């Protein structure tokens, strides 16, 4: 769907690749990236470590990580606690119950 969306909007120079969180070999990705953006990606607590590993592997100390989510459940707060162990995390914006966080490697 992302590839179709890019084509319909005439987006040039885009490459759509599947990414499985927790893969140790991410050689086909050209990171570290300048910016990593995620929205509503914190659902299943069993995937938190894999997600954090992936963000860590694709970033360096210059990468800006921007994550948006609603803090609905205690598990959402637990994810932020885990993220804070590896990254400096700050609240960037809040609109009602949606929060946008910015993070950089410690």
Buried (B, 14 or more C-beta within 10 A) or exposed (E): EEEEEBEEEEEEEEEEEEEEBEBEEBEEBEBBBEEBEBEEBBBEBEBBEBBBBBBBBBBEEEBBBBBBBEBEEEEBEEBBEBBEEBBEBEEBEEEEEEBBBBBBBE
